[in-house]
Amino acid sequence: SCFIYQIPLCAQSRYGIGIGLGSSIVHYPKGLSHPESLIVPTIKLQVEHNVSSSWAGCFEFGFAGQGYKDNEAIVINIEEGIADLTVKQFCSDLSISAKHDVTPSFFIKAGIYARYLLDSNVTSDNEALPSNRYGKLNKLDIGPQIAIGEVYDKFFIELSYKYGLLGCYKRVDWYNHNSILFSIGFYW
């Protein structure tokens, strides 16, 4: 049978893979330094299921980096300051969104995502530091995401924005990651 909850799965689903680059945006409150974004790689697998001629549900799973470099002193623990702090993190992403085909080739997506931190690398002045030295890291981030893109036959390009709602550190809730991701890929 091709039906789950009365939604046909045959011939209306398509699968894709995308690779790309992303850039993290770390939000600080006013008065603190604003770090530089690092360009990081991304890869994703996606399933789209059409529910009408212009609407689809999308499920994506992938891996993404995120990171930043701060050349000015940053204080997470009140007694310490640091210069030249670089943070690189490797995460798994899971997202669910609704996709609307505005035209046969142009689409928009909106949904939610969850990101789980798999590994973190922190350096200061080219010296490796424990990743939790400046506070206990949040392993999980969740938030809304939006995307726009173009489809060319079996190929697609996509630009997405993910807004992290949880802080990077458990004790510092105003210090969060947001990401801009650019990916290219194909459907099969």
Summary of the structure (lengths in Angstrom):
residues: 188
radius of gyration: 18.9
end to end distance: 22.0
largest distance: 63.7
contacts: 561
relative contact order: 0.21
helix: 0%
strand: 68%
